Amino acid sequence: MINDKSKHPASDEEKRKQSEAKINAFLAECLDEGWSPTKCPSGCVVEPDGVCPHSFQSVALELGLI
């Protein structure tokens, strides 16, 4: 049997780290562009320090990034 990690599925911890890196990169790009997503079911986007008309804060505010 060959010990080749590339053939083994990523561990849960590796998957979590990859997801976290993708989320951080996405949020950094959004903030650089001057907007932030919200958790609003209507799909509202706002300024990084904003709140949508449905009272959902920007994700940046929720996470304490600003």
Helices and strands as residue ranges (DSSP letters): G 5-7, H 12-33, E 36-37, E 45-46, H 59-62
